[in-house]
């Protein structure tokens, strides 16, 4: 079977009766088996996916199939799918079977998307390289010595390596956009609250956002319009109306674009990324768009703010995993106290323990005001500055990452260097605004470069349309 680049191609092939959903699923299952060494999937739902496909083929024959019939999707291992294991790629949740299905996943199933398996990730979504998984690292299909990015590395590689049509990931500080940049695919983080978090195993609840990986902007937009919207199970989900994003991709107006001076002058920025970003900005000027340099003096405070607040929330959220109710329990415990201590010490990986301890520290009585309270105030300042900027400009453009995909082990002994990989993605996360990463050429080693575009809250339709337009300008 030919390689399908987009869902549109799949639909046309199904309409012409050149293929079936069962054949499509079999094709992807064969690819997953052939490329199993990439370690993108931690569990493949082969039989259930084929059964879904058979049922959808019948619906297609009867003319009552949903709009995603034939789309094969992988889900990150932090999203619940009833009757299947969900363990956030952590030993501490080994063997935990989801008791319900995440709203985002259920909405895909309701439109006849086929769920083919769960995807590897950094433990509890904590990492920028997918080296922190209890299931082992995921390999970048373009260079297997390099990381795919994280935490949604498995979701990115599954799309990159043609193991599924699209995938769901989660983005807390860049965990969809950064791996999308490293693997050369499209990664979208919507406005916080646009997609329900019901059924998402939490890392940092005021940052966590379900995002989408795809090869085309249209596929991404189609999935977004399917999973977005209010959910009675998630009180933080927005009631703002959902637009038909995939039908609003035409872009012809002249627009006003800002780029942040500090991001392109950063000493951490790889030269090819700087050059490719400026090349796009120059093309936009040639096309008659207004492009302006602006200063963002708070750039140096974004990462500390993000890590103080997310580790604090992680410390609280992960306190529930203690061996008493479900998941891993240490066999070496001899009383209740030792059960708690040994279970958490043995069950959590090093990076998760590091962040729990950092979060517990900033929430402690002696340091709460000095760190947590101050960080909340700075978060508000960053959010206000970003929103003010987006009231004057339609979009903010910057590199997705300071470097292209780095080699395995390169930052393993230097957590600060690893955290700096999130330098350009955390602004959208701290502010809660939508942001997308699209491919923007390659570096001298042939590794992909990502371009990030941000828009104001709930402007996903405009962001998709502009991104689709930019795709034709990028190398």
Buried (B, 14 or more C-beta within 10 A) or exposed (E): EEEBEBBBBBBEBBEEEEBBBBBBBBBBBEBBEEBEEBBBBBBBBBEBBBBBBEBBBEBBEEEEBBBBBBBBBBBBBBBBBBEBBBBBBBBBBEEBEBEBBBBBBBBBBEBBBBBBBBBBBBBBBBBBBBBBBBBEBBBBBBBEEBBBBBBBBBBBBBBBBBBBBBBBBBBBBBBBBBBBBBBBBBBBBBBBBBBBBBBBBBBBBBBBBBBBBBBBBBBBBBBBBBBBBBBEEBEEBBEBEBBEBBEBBEBEEEBEBBBBBBBBEBEEBBEBBBEBBEBBBEBBEEEEBEBEEEEBEBBEBBBBBBBBBBBBBBBBBBEEBBBEEBBBBBEEBEEEEEBBBBBBEBBBBEBBBBBBEBBBBBBEEEBBEEBBEBBBEBBEEBBEBBBEBBEEBBBBBBBBBBBBBBEBEBBBEEBEBBBBBBBBBBBBBBBBBBBBBBBBBBBEEEBBBBBBBBBBBBBBBBBBBBBBBBBEBBE
